[in-house]
Amino acid sequence: MIDVHQYRIIATLLSSGLSPLQTLEQLIQQNRTDNRLSKRLVYCQSLLQQGASFVQACQQSHLFNPYQGQQLLLAELAGKLPQSLITLANEQEQAQQRTQRLKAQLVLSQTVMLIALAVSVVLALFYGQSLVMQLLVAVCVVMATRLLFRVLSTDHLAVMAWLWRSRLLYLSKTLARYYEYYFCSLLIQQLSAGIDAQQAIKQLQGVIESPTYRIHVRKALSLLEEGKSLTLALTKSELILHPALKQIWSIGEYSGRLESHVQHYLATEAQYLRLLTDSFYTWLPRLYYALTLIVIAKYLL
């Protein structure tokens, strides 16, 4: 996939008046030393020449991650691709910086714990004691840290697919709200771009890689084909779960101001999710520091 710097380059080239094909030619010239990226760009160029849109070609060439690709596809339909590229670049850069800071803090804590455990192993060998507990703790620490790193680097759509597969959406209101925020964001962007409800939901059918999710989408589509309202289709198919969100969709659709109502709700949800994320990034290092002190106290003091 292309990085934040490439997003900004594409936005600049498109804004300067270059066509998508000319933009790709420039990118190929600039990335000749990167064989893997260069091959993807050349493949993307061939798709563009065959009639695909710029974002569709980039998606099929795996230059964008799935969630960002869907956002950019909607922006392309609305004629706002350069602006969306800049916005995504800024968001991704901030997220990367925050994740890198967290990873550095976790690695530091993990290193201190492993050093403490290594010293404990040496002392245990010296005194002829069992090493089972120290080795078990060391393995758990390393595995937990790797799992956290993997979670931090996971795409939103991959997380949502996991939520559908595990059925955790029905067990946790917070996780359900997390899914609903991203699902409704993609849906309302399409509706705002003038795409009809049935086509908008059909566009989202392949976004989340989960058979269960696709069953629910097909149910929503069949309800729309029967002439049911969008709110009823989303509610009956359980694509939206939160009672407050169901009410927002119902009021918005009835009043003819669906987009403004849902966008206002999503802005509030974004603040809520941001607070949760900030709390996670604040308290996780502290928990690791506390665990470090516990390990040191248990095995060295």
C-alpha positions in Angstrom: 0.0 0.0 0.0 1.0 3.6 -0.5 2.1 5.7 2.4 1.0 9.1 3.7 3.6 10.9 1.6 2.2 9.3 -1.5 -1.4 10.4 -0.6 -0.3 14.0 -0.6 1.6 13.6 -3.8 -1.5 12.2 -5.6 -3.7 15.0 -4.2 -1.2 17.6 -5.4 -0.9 16.1 -8.9 -4.7 15.7 -9.3 -5.3 19.3 -8.0 -2.7 20.7 -10.4 -4.9 19.5 -13.3 -3.1 16.2 -14.3 -5.4 13.4 -15.4 -5.4 10.1 -13.3 -3.3 8.4 -16.0 -0.7 11.2 -16.0 -0.7 11.1 -12.2 0.1 7.4 -12.2 2.8 7.9 -14.8 4.4 10.4 -12.4 4.1 8.0 -9.5 5.7 5.2 -11.5 8.6 7.5 -12.4 9.1 8.5 -8.7 9.0 4.9 -7.4 11.1 3.0 -9.9 13.5 1.9 -7.1 10.7 0.2 -5.1 10.0 -2.9 -7.2 6.9 -4.1 -5.4 5.2 -0.7 -5.4 6.3 0.0 -9.0 4.7 -3.3 -10.1 1.4 -2.4 -8.4 1.4 1.0 -10.0 2.0 -0.4 -13.4 -0.8 -2.9 -12.9 -3.0 0.0 -11.7 -2.1 1.9 -14.8 -3.2 -1.0 -17.0 -6.6 -1.2 -15.2 -7.0 2.6 -15.7 -6.4 2.2 -19.4 -9.0 -0.6 -19.5 -11.7 1.8 -18.2 -11.6 1.5 -14.4 -11.8 4.7 -12.4 -8.7 6.0 -10.6 -9.8 4.7 -7.1 -11.2 1.4 -8.4 -7.9 0.8 -10.2 -5.9 1.6 -7.0 -8.2 -0.6 -4.9 -7.8 -3.6 -7.2 -4.0 -3.0 -7.2 -4.1 -3.0 -3.3 -2.7 0.5 -3.1 -5.3 1.6 -0.5 -6.4 -0.4 2.5 -10.1 -1.5 2.3 -11.7 1.2 4.5 -9.7 4.1 3.0 -10.4 2.8 -0.5 -14.1 2.8 0.2 -13.9 6.4 1.5 -11.9 7.5 -1.5 -14.3 5.8 -3.9 -17.2 7.8 -2.4 -15.1 11.0 -2.6 -14.3 10.3 -6.2 -18.0 10.0 -7.0 -18.6 13.3 -5.2 -15.7 15.0 -7.1 -13.8 15.6 -3.9 -10.9 13.1 -4.2 -7.9 15.5 -3.7 -9.5 16.9 -0.5 -10.2 13.5 0.8 -6.7 12.3 0.1 -5.3 15.2 2.2 -7.8 14.5 5.0 -6.9 10.8 5.1 -3.2 11.5 5.0 -3.5 13.8 8.0 -5.6 11.3 9.9 -3.3 8.4 9.1 -0.2 10.4 10.0 -1.7 11.3 13.4 -2.7 7.7 14.0 0.7 6.4 13.1 2.5 8.9 15.4 0.2 7.9 18.3 0.7 4.2 17.6 4.5 4.5 17.4 4.6 6.3 20.7 2.5 3.6 22.3 4.6 0.9 20.8 7.8 2.5 22.1 6.3 2.6 25.6 5.2 -1.0 25.5 8.5 -2.2 24.1 10.3 -0.3 27.0 8.1 -2.0 29.6 8.5 -5.4 27.9 12.3 -5.0 27.8 12.5 -4.1 31.5 10.2 -7.1 32.4 12.3 -9.5 30.3 15.5 -8.2 31.9 14.0 -8.7 35.3 12.9 -12.2 34.4 16.4 -13.0 32.9 18.0 -11.9 36.1 15.5 -14.0 38.0 16.3 -17.0 35.9 20.0 -16.6 36.6 19.3 -16.4 40.4 17.0 -19.4 40.2 19.7 -21.4 38.4 22.2 -20.3 41.1 20.0 -21.5 43.9 18.7 -24.6 42.1 15.1 -23.4 41.9 12.4 -24.1 39.3 12.4 -21.9 36.2 8.9 -22.8 35.0 7.1 -19.7 36.3 9.7 -17.2 35.0 9.7 -18.8 31.6 5.9 -18.9 31.5 5.6 -15.2 32.4 8.2 -14.3 29.8 6.3 -16.1 27.1 3.0 -14.5 28.1 4.6 -11.0 28.1 6.0 -11.4 24.6 2.8 -12.9 23.2 0.6 -10.2 24.8 2.8 -7.5 23.4 2.8 -9.0 19.9 -1.0 -9.4 20.0 -1.4 -5.7 21.0 0.9 -4.7 18.1 -1.2 -6.7 15.7 -4.4 -5.1 17.0 -3.0 -1.6 16.7 -2.1 -2.2 13.1 -5.4 -3.8 12.1 -7.7 -2.0 9.6 -11.2 -0.9 10.8 -12.9 -3.2 8.3 -10.9 -6.2 9.5 -12.0 -5.4 13.1 -15.6 -5.2 12.0 -15.3 -8.5 10.2 -14.0 -10.1 13.4 -16.9 -8.5 15.4 -19.4 -10.1 13.0 -17.7 -13.5 13.0 -17.5 -13.6 16.8 -21.0 -12.1 17.3 -19.5 -9.7 19.8 -21.7 -7.0 18.4 -24.6 -8.5 20.3 -22.7 -8.8 23.5 -21.1 -5.3 23.8 -22.8 -2.0 23.3 -19.5 -0.3 22.9 -18.3 -2.6 20.1 -21.7 -2.3 18.4 -21.4 1.5 18.4 -17.8 1.2 17.0 -19.2 -0.9 14.1 -22.2 1.3 13.6 -20.1 4.5 13.4 -18.0 3.2 10.5 -20.8 1.4 8.7 -23.1 4.4 8.9 -20.3 6.8 7.9 -19.8 4.9 4.7 -23.5 4.6 4.1 -24.4 8.3 4.7 -21.4 9.4 2.5 -23.0 7.5 -0.4 -26.4 8.9 0.2 -24.9 12.4 0.4 -23.3 11.8 -3.0 -26.7 11.2 -4.5 -26.5 7.3 -4.6 -29.9 5.7 -3.9 -30.3 3.6 -0.8 -30.5 0.2 -2.5 -27.3 0.8 -4.5 -25.5 2.3 -1.5 -26.2 -0.8 0.6 -25.2 -3.0 -2.3 -21.9 -1.2 -2.5 -21.2 -2.0 1.2 -22.0 -5.7 0.7 -18.4 -6.7 0.0 -16.8 -4.2 2.3 -16.8 -6.4 5.4 -15.3 -9.9 4.9 -17.9 -11.8 6.9 -20.6 -14.3 5.6 -22.9 -13.4 8.5 -22.7 -9.7 7.6 -23.4 -10.4 4.0 -26.5 -12.4 5.0 -27.8 -9.3 6.9 -27.0 -7.0 3.9 -29.0 -9.3 1.6 -31.9 -9.2 4.0 -31.8 -5.4 4.0 -31.7 -5.4 0.2 -34.7 -7.7 -0.1 -36.7 -5.4 2.3 -35.8 -2.4 0.1 -36.9 -4.3 -3.0 -40.3 -4.9 -1.3 -40.7 -1.2 -0.9 -39.8 -0.9 2.8 -38.2 2.2 4.2 -34.4 2.4 4.6 -34.8 2.7 8.4 -37.0 -0.4 8.6 -34.6 -2.3 6.3 -31.6 -1.4 8.4 -33.4 -2.2 11.6 -35.0 -5.5 10.6 -31.7 -6.7 9.1 -29.8 -5.7 12.3 -27.3 -3.6 10.4 -28.0 -1.0 13.0 -28.5 -2.1 16.6 -28.4 0.9 19.0 -31.9 2.2 19.9 -30.8 5.8 19.7 -29.4 5.3 16.2 -32.6 3.6 15.0 -34.5 6.6 16.3 -32.2 9.0 14.6 -32.6 7.2 11.2 -36.4 7.0 11.7 -36.8 10.7 12.5 -34.4 11.8 9.8 -36.1 9.8 7.1 -39.6 10.9 8.2 -38.6 14.6 8.3 -36.7 14.4 5.0 -33.5 15.5 6.7 -31.8 12.1 7.1 -28.3 13.2 6.1 -28.1 16.1 8.6 -29.6 14.0 11.4 -27.3 11.1 10.9 -24.2 13.3 10.3 -24.9 15.1 13.6 -25.2 11.8 15.4 -22.0 10.5 13.9 -20.1 13.7 14.9 -21.2 13.0 18.5 -20.2 9.3 18.2 -16.8 10.3 16.8 -16.2 12.3 20.0 -17.2 9.3 22.1 -15.0 6.9 20.2 -12.1 9.4 20.4 -12.4 9.6 24.2 -12.3 5.8 24.3 -9.3 5.7 22.1 -7.5 8.4 24.1 -8.2 6.5 27.3 -6.9 3.3 25.8 -3.7 4.9 24.7 -3.3 6.6 28.1 -4.0 3.7 30.4 -2.4 0.8 28.5 1.2 2.0 29.0 0.3 2.6 32.7 -1.0 -0.9 33.1 2.2 -2.2 31.5 4.3 -0.1 33.9 2.3 -1.5 36.8 2.9 -5.0 35.5 6.6 -4.2 35.2 6.8 -3.2 38.8 4.9 -6.3 39.9 7.3 -8.5 37.9 10.3 -6.7 39.4 8.9 -6.9 43.0 8.0 -10.6 42.7 11.2 -11.9 41.1 14.0 -9.5 42.2 13.0 -8.1 45.6 
